[in-house]
Amino acid sequence: MNIHKYQLQVQWTGNTGPGTTSYKSYNRSYTVATENKSEIHGSSDPAFRGDPTKYNPEELLLASLSSCHMLWYLHLCAEAGIVVVDYVDHAKGIMFEAEDGGGQFSEVLLQPIVTVTDSDMVERANELHKAANKLCFIARSVNFEVKHRPVCNVDSGI
């Protein structure tokens, strides 16, 4: 078994002067950074006094699930001889907020639109989403269902 370790820095950048003297006294902005990569500017969801122009943790979780699935899917397609020339996912997630202020996701729906080069590849291309879901590190780490509604198009380049 291989072990992979990850590290990054999350730094709150929202101290407007008085710190957290009250719930309304501070900004929810933060940065995510790691060596040799672009910084991500984040905030809480606008429902929790966040900046709507920045990514929030819930969106980043959804992005992690979607991109992990895509990367495994492309890997499996390459191994199976399925030529993918385009991939876009319109991922959606549902999160419930509890009475105590906490909350959790109940499900995520990945809706990848995949374009392959040959109509003979479509059936197998659609099947590989199940295998990608079983292998995705992030999907295997969450305690809610990750559903899929893929569409497969053909563009033979002609």
DOVODREN-54167 format. One record per residue (C-alpha): x, y, z; residue in one letter. Coordinates in Angstrom, 2 decimals, decimal comma, always signed. Each point is the difference from the previous one (the first is absolute). Layout:
! DOVODREN-54167
{{X; Y; Z}; "A"}
...
***
This chain:
! DOVODREN-54167
{{+0,00; +0,00; +0,00}; "M"}
{{+1,31; +3,43; -0,97}; "N"}
{{-0,49; +2,91; +2,33}; "I"}
{{-0,37; +3,52; -1,36}; "H"}
{{+0,25; +3,06; +2,20}; "K"}
{{-1,36; +3,43; -0,81}; "Y"}
{{+0,50; +3,36; +1,59}; "Q"}
{{-1,12; +3,51; -0,63}; "L"}
{{-0,60; +3,20; +1,86}; "Q"}
{{-3,39; +1,56; +0,68}; "V"}
{{+0,31; +3,55; +1,29}; "Q"}
{{-2,82; +2,23; +1,14}; "W"}
{{+0,28; +3,39; -1,70}; "T"}
{{-3,21; +1,51; +1,31}; "G"}
{{+1,06; +1,89; +3,08}; "N"}
{{-1,49; +3,46; -0,61}; "T"}
{{+1,54; +1,40; +3,17}; "G"}
{{-1,95; -1,16; +3,04}; "P"}
{{+0,49; -3,73; -0,69}; "G"}
{{-2,82; -2,24; +1,13}; "T"}
{{-1,43; +2,31; +2,62}; "T"}
{{-3,44; -0,84; -1,40}; "S"}
{{-1,54; -2,21; -2,70}; "Y"}
{{-0,38; +3,03; -2,29}; "K"}
{{+3,41; +1,56; +0,72}; "S"}
{{+2,12; -2,12; -2,31}; "Y"}
{{+0,24; -0,99; -3,63}; "N"}
{{-0,07; -3,70; -0,94}; "R"}
{{+2,77; +0,24; -2,62}; "S"}
{{+2,95; -2,36; -0,04}; "Y"}
{{+2,69; -1,30; -2,34}; "T"}
{{+1,07; -3,53; -0,80}; "V"}
{{+3,61; -0,33; -1,04}; "A"}
{{+2,65; -2,60; -0,58}; "T"}
{{+3,44; +0,14; -1,57}; "E"}
{{+0,19; +0,69; -3,76}; "N"}
{{-3,78; +0,32; -0,50}; "K"}
{{-2,42; +2,85; -0,50}; "S"}
{{-1,66; +1,28; +3,13}; "E"}
{{-3,74; -0,67; +0,42}; "I"}
{{-2,09; +2,81; +1,47}; "H"}
{{-2,82; -1,32; +2,13}; "G"}
{{-2,78; +1,16; +2,25}; "S"}
{{-3,04; -1,51; +1,62}; "S"}
{{-3,22; -0,45; -1,93}; "D"}
{{-1,92; +3,30; -0,29}; "P"}
{{-2,70; -1,55; +2,21}; "A"}
{{+2,63; +0,07; +2,77}; "F"}
{{+1,19; +3,58; -0,60}; "R"}
{{+2,52; -1,01; -2,67}; "G"}
{{+1,24; +1,71; -3,15}; "D"}
{{-1,96; -1,28; -3,02}; "P"}
{{+2,98; +0,68; -2,30}; "T"}
{{+2,22; -2,57; +1,74}; "K"}
{{-0,15; -3,79; +0,17}; "Y"}
{{-1,53; -1,41; +3,16}; "N"}
{{+0,87; -3,35; +1,64}; "P"}
{{-3,17; -1,63; -1,30}; "E"}
{{+0,88; +0,95; -3,60}; "E"}
{{+3,54; -1,25; +0,50}; "L"}
{{-1,31; -3,37; +1,22}; "L"}
{{-2,21; -0,23; -3,09}; "L"}
{{+2,96; +0,97; -2,21}; "A"}
{{+2,16; -2,67; +1,67}; "S"}
{{-2,59; -2,71; -0,66}; "L"}
{{-0,55; +1,08; -3,59}; "S"}
{{+3,66; +0,36; -0,91}; "S"}
{{+1,04; -3,25; +1,71}; "C"}
{{-2,71; -1,87; -1,89}; "H"}
{{+1,06; +1,62; -3,28}; "M"}
{{+3,67; -0,87; +0,46}; "L"}
{{-0,76; -3,65; +0,80}; "W"}
{{-2,47; -0,17; -2,88}; "Y"}
{{+2,52; +1,36; -2,52}; "L"}
{{+2,59; -2,47; +1,33}; "H"}
{{-2,39; -2,93; -0,45}; "L"}
{{-1,02; +1,16; -3,47}; "C"}
{{+3,63; +0,27; -1,09}; "A"}
{{+0,66; -3,54; +1,25}; "E"}
{{-3,13; -1,30; -1,79}; "A"}
{{+0,87; +1,65; -3,32}; "G"}
{{-2,90; +2,45; +0,22}; "I"}
{{+1,04; +3,32; -1,48}; "V"}
{{-1,54; +2,87; +1,96}; "V"}
{{+0,36; +3,41; -1,66}; "V"}
{{-2,16; +2,08; +2,35}; "D"}
{{-1,32; -0,28; +3,56}; "Y"}
{{-2,07; +2,47; +1,98}; "V"}
{{-1,90; -0,68; +3,22}; "D"}
{{-2,90; +2,01; +1,39}; "H"}
{{+0,24; -1,28; +3,58}; "A"}
{{-2,67; +0,69; +2,60}; "K"}
{{-0,09; -0,63; +3,72}; "G"}
{{-2,66; +0,09; +2,69}; "I"}
{{+0,91; +1,01; +3,52}; "M"}
{{-2,37; +0,19; +2,94}; "F"}
{{+0,53; +2,41; +2,85}; "E"}
{{-0,87; -1,40; +3,42}; "A"}
{{-1,75; +1,84; +2,81}; "E"}
{{+3,27; +0,22; +1,92}; "D"}
{{+1,61; +1,94; -2,89}; "G"}
{{+2,03; -2,93; -1,29}; "G"}
{{-0,89; -1,85; -3,15}; "G"}
{{+0,99; -2,62; -2,49}; "Q"}
{{-0,28; -0,98; -3,62}; "F"}
{{-2,65; -2,60; -0,75}; "S"}
{{+1,00; -0,63; -3,60}; "E"}
{{+1,97; +1,23; -2,97}; "V"}
{{-1,02; -0,44; -3,62}; "L"}
{{+2,73; +0,00; -2,63}; "L"}
{{-1,31; +0,71; -3,51}; "Q"}
{{+2,98; -0,46; -2,31}; "P"}
{{-0,42; +0,63; -3,70}; "I"}
{{+2,67; -2,04; -1,73}; "V"}
{{+0,89; +0,10; -3,69}; "T"}
{{+1,68; -3,03; -1,57}; "V"}
{{+1,25; -0,50; -3,57}; "T"}
{{-1,94; -3,13; -0,97}; "D"}
{{-3,60; -1,12; +0,57}; "S"}
{{+1,28; -3,51; +0,77}; "D"}
{{+1,57; +1,44; +3,17}; "M"}
{{-3,18; +1,50; +1,51}; "V"}
{{-1,31; -3,01; +1,96}; "E"}
{{+3,35; -0,80; +1,59}; "R"}
{{+0,68; +3,70; +0,63}; "A"}
{{-3,24; +0,26; +1,97}; "N"}
{{+0,79; -3,16; +2,00}; "E"}
{{+3,39; +1,32; +1,11}; "L"}
{{-1,63; +2,66; +2,18}; "H"}
{{-0,90; -2,73; +2,51}; "K"}
{{+3,59; -1,21; +0,14}; "A"}
{{+1,30; +3,56; +0,34}; "A"}
{{-2,34; +0,59; +2,94}; "N"}
{{+1,28; -3,13; +1,75}; "K"}
{{+3,61; +1,14; -0,43}; "L"}
{{-0,38; +3,73; +0,73}; "C"}
{{+1,88; +0,79; +3,20}; "F"}
{{-2,36; +2,81; +0,95}; "I"}
{{-3,25; -1,89; -0,71}; "A"}
{{+1,30; -2,86; +2,13}; "R"}
{{+0,66; +2,45; +2,84}; "S"}
{{-3,45; +1,55; +0,34}; "V"}
{{-2,98; -1,43; +1,86}; "N"}
{{-2,69; +0,99; -2,50}; "F"}
{{-1,00; -1,31; -3,39}; "E"}
{{+1,73; +1,28; -3,13}; "V"}
{{-2,39; -0,56; -2,90}; "K"}
{{+0,71; +0,23; -3,72}; "H"}
{{-2,07; +1,06; -2,98}; "R"}
{{+2,47; -0,12; -2,90}; "P"}
{{-0,62; +0,94; -3,61}; "V"}
{{+2,28; -1,27; -2,74}; "C"}
{{+0,27; +1,76; -3,37}; "N"}
{{+1,95; -0,98; -3,09}; "V"}
{{+2,24; +2,29; -2,02}; "D"}
{{+1,90; -1,92; -2,63}; "S"}
{{+1,79; +3,16; -1,14}; "G"}
{{-1,59; -0,11; -3,43}; "I"}
***
